[in-house]
């Protein structure tokens, strides 16, 4: 409490965010009660401070933390777009047309163009009313689409479709992630339904655009150009997919995300001209001169949360130096987190923010003791050991979260991070010089620096690709659910407390956590060995049905794309501990499970002469399905992922009219049956 007085405040505020997010969910009668309760508590706290009850410090502290928790609830509720009276989700069916403003440039997808947009007004009963809210507009591809830029205004039909989770087993809930960013609806349009409204486009070129233009002009090779744009300006749309995967598998994805490493390198670059200022009493002047440039750089990167965290941290350090206050890194990190979460409470659930704060916290705690393991009289060896020590310290608290979200552990992270640190310094320095030379119209110098950057990046990527090729398969596809994650993190924290503080109770508790963790894995493995289930996947744009028996699976699918495997098939196999399987082409298939029978109908031929409880219907079999349905009379019909949205709605309506229960994977998500 004396060292970290803001830690309980931060925890109480986070508790308020979680309370509002998972329990209250914008039930406004509770919000009003909390407002009244907060005011009452504030009055009581003031009275207690002024009266005799001030001697009850624990009571005062408890009331203060409850007050802060309530403030967390209120701030989270009022930052939620659904609390705004102008939110487009209030009676959206009453609007016929919407006016949008593009919030980013269009993104090309496999079958559509994605237009991120903000709704500004809607047409209801002949009147245009102001609206607020973000939506995703998907325009089906055609021969041409107008050249749209950020800020353009569009008129579209108000065909809002709620964004829902596909419910594929084990899959990441992208719908929930979007909702926490304020995006609840999407629109699917053809090209002729999109009207671009006239608007005066600004002809001015921003500093960001000019700097990106210098990179585009003088870096000829596309992979190097896209990587430089991503690592310097958070412009990752054009990055090579294989390169991104190689970086993730080897544990160096952090060099792409703008973070504290970039801010530190920027600080070092700006310190070079100030090396002559060696008086430590003038150290505050160096920091004060660099702070504006740090925030300018963050603005050029469009304020990514992890970079904002780093900029706030740098600013706080500057204040402590100017005010000559003692620096406690963990306390400053608590202040940093509190500032960030007050500005945007939903950043608590942002994966990049979680990884960023855990990485910094892990460095603060574990880097000093790890650094003491080795020392040398040679500067180069000490610099190399510093890089290794930082890499080891980061992984202590970060790797459980990496396993939980990405289900892989980069075994080459030490080697890759040593080379990545050197590469990042060289890349940033060369790129800054290139942009400076280009701005000064020194074309020959800029072109030469561009060639050097291409040569450096090409050899670095080849090395990382080589490491990825020789990564053992055991480092990937690691199953870890929520309970596993918390047990693993608890085990690490308790053993770390014993290592750093030598408390025996922490050792005993840590060993109990290790035993519980291993026992939980064993029970999950036993359950997986006895399972028998059928899954009909959603969101694959084709028929995809899998039978999992024990740790072996048979997948029925015509062509297994990378997206289908990554976002649908792989999460289910991780969740159910599938070790091996085979893929078969689509065909009529009958499964007899304990307690039920399931038929996948791909065509109307060679039907089983047996009872069918559940009929999985492919779009290919719709034409002859009436006779089959009349003969089999299943308890439920499941429309698989081969249906388009409109076709699935029509088919579901027709089947329900005939008296069948229908599960539509387009609207209801994936369907699965498991042995009871």
Secondary structure as UniProt FT lines:
FT   TURN            5..6
FT   HELIX           7..19
FT   HELIX           20..24
FT   TURN            25..26
FT   HELIX           28..50
FT   HELIX           52..55
FT   HELIX           57..79
FT   HELIX           81..83
FT   TURN            85..86
FT   TURN            88..91
FT   HELIX           92..94
FT   STRAND          97..102
FT   STRAND          107..108
FT   STRAND          112..124
FT   TURN            125..126
FT   STRAND          127..130
FT   STRAND          134..140
FT   TURN            150..151
FT   STRAND          153..157
FT   STRAND          161..162
FT   TURN            169..170
FT   HELIX           174..180
FT   TURN            181..182
FT   STRAND          183..189
FT   HELIX           191..193
FT   STRAND          195..196
FT   HELIX           207..218
FT   HELIX           222..233
FT   TURN            237..238
FT   HELIX           241..249
FT   TURN            250..251
FT   HELIX           253..255
FT   HELIX           260..271
FT   HELIX           272..274
FT   TURN            275..276
FT   HELIX           280..282
FT   HELIX           283..300
FT   TURN            301..302
FT   HELIX           305..322
FT   TURN            323..324
FT   HELIX           329..343
FT   HELIX           345..349
FT   HELIX           351..371
FT   TURN            372..373
FT   HELIX           379..406
FT   TURN            411..412
FT   HELIX           413..439
FT   TURN            440..441
FT   HELIX           443..469
FT   HELIX           473..475
FT   HELIX           482..501
FT   HELIX           504..529
FT   STRAND          532..536
FT   STRAND          544..549
FT   TURN            550..551
FT   STRAND          552..557
FT   HELIX           562..564
FT   HELIX           565..569
FT   HELIX           570..575
FT   TURN            576..577
FT   STRAND          580..584
FT   STRAND          589..593
FT   TURN            594..595
FT   STRAND          596..601
FT   STRAND          614..617
FT   HELIX           619..621
FT   TURN            623..624
FT   HELIX           625..632
FT   STRAND          636..639
FT   TURN            641..642
FT   HELIX           645..657
FT   TURN            658..659
FT   STRAND          661..664
FT   HELIX           665..668
FT   STRAND          671..674
//
